């Protein structure tokens, strides 16, 4: 085991060295290049009209014309508020909430969260590439996510059903994480980070754009956190006293590279995360850990055939594997303790391609059409202990064809219609899902939208094939897709001076939701309805000040709970307040973040109390003598807040960390 | 077995070498005469319009202000002409929002990314001010705009509608009108 890890480290170092070499070669080329962007300004007008121009796309879509109430956070926000992981940034966005069970972070959307799933009802993309894996169909959002936060240019959250363009999993929304370019760094940077609970991170970044337009970005980081020394789980086995000592340890390593030249972009990412799990059946057995590893490479060719026709083609290859060692009590909590060690692992590989065309040939129309195919080559589940040996091996194709048209009927009225047909190897039926949006500019500053969409999610391999009776999991070859119909009305007012106000009304009808029955099988017996509204306001000042307030109110009804009742893990209110004050002529930015999550019903039918999380961050906007320090204080009020335990955690609620501090120093050269 | 180990060890280095050689020998054909982006060329046109327009003497200013509404796709390119001379004055770039008075703008550029309703609103707001309105939206002249930039997939051309130009007391040089692809309302 140890040697295996050692070997891998070596190979990463080798890859780094090669990439560096590759970078040096590239930089050698720059002397040859010369670009005349300023020469262009000296050309007389009669020559300007003869200059050949690159083809530019007429296909652009503003968020006010998108068939959704899009929420965006930027790199600047990430710096100002000191978000450490994607999960931190997502929990700051309208209508999203994050639950962490000290092994993974789970996303809730507008009052819907199924404790026990792995973010499979939301689609998460990096630069438009689907990141949901081929086993759990989910995406890790914290230290197990592929990107370091410094690489993120912006995050777009598109709530609502997105299957009409994106296919499976875009049930409750789509999150697109857009990465920066090498030119945004223009040099090398190293940063060191230290924080409470023995938390450290080291990071190195190199980014450069050459005169010929070639752009390279490379980033690597390592993270270690010891976490809470002792955690107490009152409900855990009396044989061990419920104390988990040194069981919150987490480590992760990441690599990311991006190279663009002309119409080509090559991206590749790798993450390896180790986490000890304190919430296991035997709390103090430090053999219990999870390792998640993910890798992808994505070659993207994005070109403009003429100003009215754009084409994007991409090819991708991903792999994801995980393994976990779980000691459990063969006596089920009775004396004496009988520890049995269970090994659980998955291994998956998938590849495929996409072709997308965008066009503006027809007056008042903007259309998109595409085809996407993914071959799930390897979907392997393994689980064994002394009593059982289960494994499953699956594979198959996913293919989708889609088209969308945005038709401007009049200057102020726009209709957006999309339709996608999907074949998915996990289900028998073809899936056809539409989205219709009517977008009306009541005045030049007030936009209203009416939206309807449906979406699906196929069962993942985990829900289909997992078979560990000892842990209460039994396979079900007969389960099928989940469906949602979503309806939404939106009003957006661009009030001027950087201010924007927004209101939404929404209704989601989720059917055939996969839930675990008492036998331990995932069956399509769940049904949930959510209705609610959102109000939000945001203003950005020219001097860097930022104010954003959002409130999501909703009620989610779980049809199968007591004949229809308030769903678990569904806070009725989420309120988020963000404020940045620039200090000393915007040399420093002081960011305040307050997140209120209302009380939630637990799986054990108790109440997890509401909580306020209050975070403060102080960041230098520019380096001083090359150094750029940042100080963040999280959970300033030291609230003992609790999130729901999932079905595998043994605990009804889990206490989260108290106040923590993080200091980061970045040096650029 | 040992041979296999050697091969596996050498693999990443070999791969890197192949990659590096590949990159080093890739012909970077386009250096000598790079094709400029539409944005860079548009900004060059805007700069020329500032040189060839004449504003009413009563509104003379020390600087020539170029206002832009949607800077998202134009940020860096515009900054390239900030502070440059035109008609013995220096060019100033100003981002402006709908609702703000365009009075201090000698030129207002409305990119096609702006919604039509908003472009119409801008044209209403500038109907009485000596502001030269320019856009790259195809129907701009029909909407009442002054100069439109048209990308025919090879070159950037411009067309002028003199009617609104004359109405607000602006003058465009004969040279500019001669180069224009089309001039309406002569």
Interface residues (C-beta under 8 A of the other chain):
Chain A: X11 X14 X15 X17 X18 X19 X21 X22 X25 X26 X28 X29 X32 X33 X34 X35 X36 X37 X38 X40 X41 X43 X44 X45 X46 X48 X49 X50 X51 X52 X53 X54 X55 X56 X58 X60 X62 X64 X65 X211 X212 X213 X306 X307 X408 X411 X412 X441 X443 X444 X445 X494 X496 X497 X498
Chain B: X12 X13 X15 X16 X19 X20 X23 X24 X28 X30 X31 X32 X34 X35 X36 X37 X38 X39 X40 X41 X43 X44 X45 X47 X48 X52 X73 X77 X80 X81 X84 X97 X98 X99 X100 X112 X113 X115 X116 X117 X118 X120 X121 X151 X153 X154 X155 X156 X157 X158 X175 X176 X179 X181
